[in-house]
Amino acid sequence: MRTFANWEDVPLFDSDDAEAGFWSENRPDVRLMESSVAGHAEASESVTVTLRFDPRMLARIKRLARMRFLNYQSMVKQWLSERMEQELRDR
């Protein structure tokens, strides 16, 4: 079974069969799952910010999050965290 450490490794699926096939051969890394669970230390120390999204973009983000069984806000935080780590590594 293949383990992935980044939500971007999960493709958009054309059918339920394609999605079932993917999940039968792949699983998220434990650290990725732990970072997605509400109630961890960062969540209790978070600050509220306001972002404005185009309604179509927000709808697409929410759809992607539902496909991953995530809250869309948690998924966006995960994306930002991953990108921040990448930027820091690339310095």
Phi and psi in degrees as GROMACS dihedral restraints (atoms count N, CA, C in turn):
[ dihedral_restraints ]
;  ai    aj    ak    al  type     phi  dphi    fc
    3     4     5     6     1   -87.2    20    10
    4     5     6     7     1   136.3    20    10
    6     7     8     9     1  -108.8    20    10
    7     8     9    10     1   135.0    20    10
    9    10    11    12     1  -116.7    20    10
   10    11    12    13     1   148.9    20    10
   12    13    14    15     1  -113.7    20    10
   13    14    15    16     1     8.9    20    10
   15    16    17    18     1  -143.0    20    10
   16    17    18    19     1   132.0    20    10
   18    19    20    21     1   -64.5    20    10
   19    20    21    22     1   -22.3    20    10
   21    22    23    24     1   -67.2    20    10
   22    23    24    25     1   -14.9    20    10
   24    25    26    27     1   -75.8    20    10
   25    26    27    28     1   -10.0    20    10
   27    28    29    30     1   -90.1    20    10
   28    29    30    31     1   116.9    20    10
   30    31    32    33     1   -77.1    20    10
   31    32    33    34     1   168.0    20    10
   33    34    35    36     1   -81.0    20    10
   34    35    36    37     1   135.9    20    10
   36    37    38    39     1  -101.9    20    10
   37    38    39    40     1   141.1    20    10
   39    40    41    42     1   -85.4    20    10
   40    41    42    43     1   -20.6    20    10
   42    43    44    45     1  -153.3    20    10
   43    44    45    46     1   164.2    20    10
   45    46    47    48     1   -64.0    20    10
   46    47    48    49     1   -35.1    20    10
   48    49    50    51     1   -64.4    20    10
   49    50    51    52     1   -41.2    20    10
   51    52    53    54     1   -64.0    20    10
   52    53    54    55     1   -41.2    20    10
   54    55    56    57     1   -66.5    20    10
   55    56    57    58     1   -43.5    20    10
   57    58    59    60     1   -61.0    20    10
   58    59    60    61     1   -40.2    20    10
   60    61    62    63     1   -63.2    20    10
   61    62    63    64     1   -41.5    20    10
   63    64    65    66     1   -62.0    20    10
   64    65    66    67     1   -50.0    20    10
   66    67    68    69     1   -70.5    20    10
   67    68    69    70     1   -21.1    20    10
   69    70    71    72     1   -75.2    20    10
   70    71    72    73     1   -19.1    20    10
   72    73    74    75     1  -112.6    20    10
   73    74    75    76     1    -7.7    20    10
   75    76    77    78     1  -134.5    20    10
   76    77    78    79     1   153.3    20    10
   78    79    80    81     1  -148.2    20    10
   79    80    81    82     1   150.4    20    10
   81    82    83    84     1   -74.6    20    10
   82    83    84    85     1   147.2    20    10
   84    85    86    87     1   -62.1    20    10
   85    86    87    88     1   147.0    20    10
   87    88    89    90     1   -57.5    20    10
   88    89    90    91     1   -41.4    20    10
   90    91    92    93     1   -64.6    20    10
   91    92    93    94     1   -34.6    20    10
   93    94    95    96     1   -65.8    20    10
   94    95    96    97     1   -42.5    20    10
   96    97    98    99     1   -66.5    20    10
   97    98    99   100     1   -42.0    20    10
   99   100   101   102     1   -62.8    20    10
  100   101   102   103     1   -36.8    20    10
  102   103   104   105     1   -72.4    20    10
  103   104   105   106     1   -16.5    20    10
  105   106   107   108     1   -93.1    20    10
  106   107   108   109     1    -9.6    20    10
  108   109   110   111     1   -82.9    20    10
  109   110   111   112     1   129.9    20    10
  111   112   113   114     1   -66.8    20    10
  112   113   114   115     1   149.2    20    10
  114   115   116   117     1    99.1    20    10
  115   116   117   118     1    -1.4    20    10
  117   118   119   120     1   -75.0    20    10
  118   119   120   121     1   173.5    20    10
  120   121   122   123     1   -54.7    20    10
  121   122   123   124     1   -42.7    20    10
  123   124   125   126     1   -62.7    20    10
  124   125   126   127     1   -36.0    20    10
  126   127   128   129     1   -65.4    20    10
  127   128   129   130     1   -36.8    20    10
  129   130   131   132     1   -75.7    20    10
  130   131   132   133     1   -16.1    20    10
  132   133   134   135     1  -113.7    20    10
  133   134   135   136     1    25.8    20    10
  135   136   137   138     1   -86.0    20    10
  136   137   138   139     1   159.5    20    10
  138   139   140   141     1  -118.4    20    10
  139   140   141   142     1   138.7    20    10
  141   142   143   144     1   -81.0    20    10
  142   143   144   145     1   133.0    20    10
  144   145   146   147     1  -128.0    20    10
  145   146   147   148     1   161.0    20    10
  147   148   149   150     1  -116.4    20    10
  148   149   150   151     1   128.6    20    10
  150   151   152   153     1  -123.2    20    10
  151   152   153   154     1   143.5    20    10
  153   154   155   156     1  -105.9    20    10
  154   155   156   157     1   127.2    20    10
  156   157   158   159     1  -118.9    20    10
  157   158   159   160     1   148.0    20    10
  159   160   161   162     1   -61.2    20    10
  160   161   162   163     1   137.0    20    10
  162   163   164   165     1   -55.8    20    10
  163   164   165   166     1   -35.7    20    10
  165   166   167   168     1   -67.9    20    10
  166   167   168   169     1   -39.1    20    10
  168   169   170   171     1   -64.9    20    10
  169   170   171   172     1   -44.4    20    10
  171   172   173   174     1   -62.5    20    10
  172   173   174   175     1   -39.4    20    10
  174   175   176   177     1   -61.9    20    10
  175   176   177   178     1   -41.4    20    10
  177   178   179   180     1   -66.1    20    10
  178   179   180   181     1   -40.7    20    10
  180   181   182   183     1   -61.6    20    10
  181   182   183   184     1   -45.5    20    10
  183   184   185   186     1   -63.2    20    10
  184   185   186   187     1   -38.8    20    10
  186   187   188   189     1   -64.1    20    10
  187   188   189   190     1   -44.7    20    10
  189   190   191   192     1   -60.7    20    10
  190   191   192   193     1   -41.9    20    10
  192   193   194   195     1   -64.1    20    10
  193   194   195   196     1   -43.0    20    10
  195   196   197   198     1   -60.7    20    10
  196   197   198   199     1   -38.7    20    10
  198   199   200   201     1   -64.0    20    10
  199   200   201   202     1   -26.2    20    10
  201   202   203   204     1  -100.1    20    10
  202   203   204   205     1     6.9    20    10
  204   205   206   207     1    57.1    20    10
  205   206   207   208     1    42.1    20    10
  207   208   209   210     1  -122.3    20    10
  208   209   210   211     1   157.3    20    10
  210   211   212   213     1   -72.9    20    10
  211   212   213   214     1   136.6    20    10
  213   214   215   216     1   -63.3    20    10
  214   215   216   217     1   -33.0    20    10
  216   217   218   219     1   -67.0    20    10
  217   218   219   220     1   -39.0    20    10
  219   220   221   222     1   -64.8    20    10
  220   221   222   223     1   -39.4    20    10
  222   223   224   225     1   -65.5    20    10
  223   224   225   226     1   -42.4    20    10
  225   226   227   228     1   -63.3    20    10
  226   227   228   229     1   -41.0    20    10
  228   229   230   231     1   -62.6    20    10
  229   230   231   232     1   -39.1    20    10
  231   232   233   234     1   -63.0    20    10
  232   233   234   235     1   -45.2    20    10
  234   235   236   237     1   -58.5    20    10
  235   236   237   238     1   -45.9    20    10
  237   238   239   240     1   -63.5    20    10
  238   239   240   241     1   -41.5    20    10
  240   241   242   243     1   -62.7    20    10
  241   242   243   244     1   -45.8    20    10
  243   244   245   246     1   -62.0    20    10
  244   245   246   247     1   -42.4    20    10
  246   247   248   249     1   -67.4    20    10
  247   248   249   250     1   -39.7    20    10
  249   250   251   252     1   -61.0    20    10
  250   251   252   253     1   -44.7    20    10
  252   253   254   255     1   -61.9    20    10
  253   254   255   256     1   -40.9    20    10
  255   256   257   258     1   -62.4    20    10
  256   257   258   259     1   -45.7    20    10
  258   259   260   261     1   -61.1    20    10
  259   260   261   262     1   -41.4    20    10
  261   262   263   264     1   -67.6    20    10
  262   263   264   265     1   -37.4    20    10
  264   265   266   267     1   -66.8    20    10
  265   266   267   268     1   -36.2    20    10
  267   268   269   270     1   -78.9    20    10
  268   269   270   271     1    -6.7    20    10
